[in-house]
């Protein structure tokens, strides 16, 4: 049990760093000030986990009881503020980094849901919320429609990864392999969607076809 908790914690910190990075870069894109970039880094890095913890009753949320999460986000935000402009133009690199975070946080959320004895669908929901919650808050703060409602297979990739985790959980695989397989699966789906421009049908295109 201790090894499992340590593994989950390690993945959590790693995912927090990745998402804090993408959040801070979004702040650079929006031309926010120093504090704004740090706020975006913290929102994306910790937001999804805080929403998840609130839903499953794991309160206070991990980010409020372990200072490492907030410290990591602040440090990433500060670093990106000063050097972010050097990598901001590399949009595919940013998207790939985000895809890594999406996979890691999906697996993490499912595992946290299992630890708190959530139902099967509850575990999947924990995975999706953990992976997308911070981005939703960021988009609302940016006055944008949340990415999960418009982007190419973003929430869908997380949802599929959650179902895969749920399926493999019934096997004899260790938690480490569950995390690895789920994370890589979500990452691959997201990267393929980015490169092939896959996206779910939109309401406007659907009705245009119906009216022809």
N, C-alpha and C positions, 0 to 999 in steps of 0.2 A: 504493500500500500504506500509506503514511504517513497519507494522508487517511482511509483506512478505519479504521486503528487509532485515530486521533484521534476519529473519529465514534463508534466503539464505546466509547471511554473516556468521552466526553461523555454518552452514553446511560447508561452504567454509573453515573456519579456522580448523574445525575438520578434514576434508579431507586432508588439507594441512599437518597437523601433522602426519596423518597416512602415507601419501605418502612420506613425508620427512623421516620418520622412515625407510620405505622400501628402499628408495634411499641410505640412509646412511649405512644401513646394506649391500647393494650391494657394496658400497665402501669398507667396511671391507672385504668382500669376495674377492675383487680385490686387496686387500693389498695396498690401496691408503694411502697417507700421510694425515696429519691433515686437510690441506686445501682441498685435494681431496675428503675426506668424506663429508665435508661441501658443496662443490660444487655439489656433487651427491645428497645430501639431498635437496638442493635448486632447482636443475634441475628437480627432480621428483616432488617435492612439488609444484612448481610454473610453470613449463614448459608448461603443458597442458593448464592451464588457460591463460597464456600469448599468446599462439598460437591462442586459441579461441577468445580472446579479439581483437587480430590483425585482424582476419577474419571478425568479425562482426562490426569492427570500434569503439570498445569501448577502445579508446586510450586517454592517455597512459594506458597501462594495469594496472589492479587493483594492481598487485604486485609492480608496480613502483610508485603508488600514495599513497598506504597505507603501511607504514613501518612494520606493524604487520606481514605480510606474510613472509618477508625476515627474520625478527627477530626470528619468530617461527622456520623457517628452520635452521637458524644458531644454535639456542639453541639445537634443536633436533640433528643436526650433531655433535655438541660438546659432548653431553651426550652419543650418540652412539659410538663415537670414544673411549671413556673411558670405557664403559660398554658393548658395542656391542658384544664383543667376548663371553660374558656370555649367550647370547640368539641366537647367529648366528647359532649354531648347531640345534636349534629347527626350522627346515625348514618349517614344517607345520604351526607353529604359524606365521611365516613370511608370508606365502602364504595366511593364513586366514586374517591377518591384511591387506594385499594388496587387498584381495577380498572386505573387508569393504570399503577401499578407492575407489575401482573401482565402487562400487554401489553408494556411496555418490557423487562422481564427475560426474557420468553419470547423476544423477538426477539434480545436480547443473548446468551442462552444458545445459541440456534441458531447465531448467528454465531461464537461462541467455539468451538463444536464443529466448525464448518467450518474454522476456522483451524488446528485441531489434527487435521484430516483424519479426523474421526470418520465412521462409516458414516451412511447416511441416517437410520436409526432412532436412532443414537447422537446425531445432531444434535437430533432431536426430544426425546430424553430429556434432553439438556443444557438445552434450553429449559424443559422442565417442572420439572426439578430446581432450576434457577436461580430460577424464579418462585415455587416453592412450598416449597423446602427450609427457608428461614428460618422460615416460618410453622409448619412441622411441629415444628421444635425449640422454638419458642415455646409451642405447644400442649402439647407433652410436659412442658415446664417448668411449665405452668399446671395440669397433671394433667387435661387435656382430651383427648378423642379428636381427632386432627388434623382441621382444617377441610376438608382436601382429600378426606376420606373421608365427609363428611356434608353439606357445603355445596352450595348451588345452582350447579352448573356452574362450579366454581372450577378444579379441575385439568382438567376437560373443556375449558374455554375455552382454557387454555394448550396442551393437547394439539392441539386443532384449529388453533390459531395456529401451532404448530410444523409441522404438515403443510402449512399454507398457505405458510409461509416456505420449506419444502423444495421445494414445487411452483414457486413464483415464482423460486427461486434458479436454476432452469434457464433462465430468460428472460434478456433483455438489460437488465433493470432494475438500476439502481445500488444499492449497499448502503443509501444513504440512503432510497430509495424502498422497499426491502425492509423496513427498520426501521419506516418510517412506516405502511405498509400492514398489516404484521403486528401492530404495536402497536394501531392503531385497530381492527382486526378483533377482537382479543381483548377490547379495552375494550368494544366494542359488544355482543359476546356476553354478557359479564359483566353489563353494565348492563341489558340486556334480561332476563336471568335474574333479576336482583335485583327489577326492577319487575313482572315477570310471575310471580314465584315459581316459576320452572322448577327442577326438580331431577331427578336420576336416580332410578329406582325403588329403594325400600329393600327389604331382604330380608323385613322383617316384613309390609309391605303386600302383597308378592308372594305370600307363603304364605297370608295371610289370604284373598286372592282364590282361590287354588287350593283351599282347604279349604271354601269356600262351596258 
